[in-house]
Amino acid sequence: MASASAVAPIPMPTVAVAARRRLAQPVPAGALPPGAEGAPIIYTGKKAPKLPWPDIGHLAKWSVSSFKFGFGPECLTDDDPDTFWHSSSSDGPQPHFITIEFPRKVSVQKLSIYLNYPLDDSYTPANMCIRAGTGPVDMQDLRIVSLEKPDGWVTFDICLEPSEEGEGFKHIDVYMIQILIMNNHMNGKDTHVRGVKVLGPVERKLQAYEEPFPFVTAPFKMYECIR
């Protein structure tokens, strides 16, 4: 194992996360076709795209299922597109996985993963399973992401449950996220991942006339304004 803190993806019964929002049910077998709502978007180029969602990955502890010397989990967050995590099949069987563990509950909206098929060939992930929960005993499968020779930053919502506002998808509140590499292109045994970013939700700025904690029940709203 690469780290004492790496958490093996042990099959467990689905248990609801004790959080403000329940995790969405996993997407049925297969992934969304390209162009479908919620399908991954690939931003070409080595440099991470400038996105409105804040990167909260620096708050977490990162570990991996296995790695070759010099190609450990630190390569996932060093912002260098020429370095990469290299799994080691001799130290751990498939599926290889990345574990991202936060010291407190955080809200997560999206993941952005840098993959480079032209350079990595059969080491490039083809199918990934995204899991999340409060700890290793209640991890839930959230979605499957299938890719065809990706080259760039693959960015997607971690949850496919529609938001309450009706626009986009919900964020989830979790302590732990796992990215499982189910298989690689051309059935490669080991995998290369060149970067991962964990993106939180965009917080809407209040207007000058808006209250941060508005009244919502009728008895309180009766006295909201002075007549």
Buried (B, 14 or more C-beta within 10 A) or exposed (E): BBBEEBBEBEEEEEEEBEBEBBBBEBBEEEBBEEEEEBBBBBBEEBEBBEBEBBBBBEEBEBBBBBBBEEBBBBBBBEEEBEBBBBBBBEEBEBBBBBBBBBEEEBBBBBBBBBBBBEBBBBBBBBBBBBBBBBEBEBBBBBBBBBBEEBBBBBBBBBBBBBBEEEEBBBBBBBBBBBBBBBBBBEEBBBBBBBBBBBBBBEEEEEEEEEEEEEEEEEEEEEEEEEE
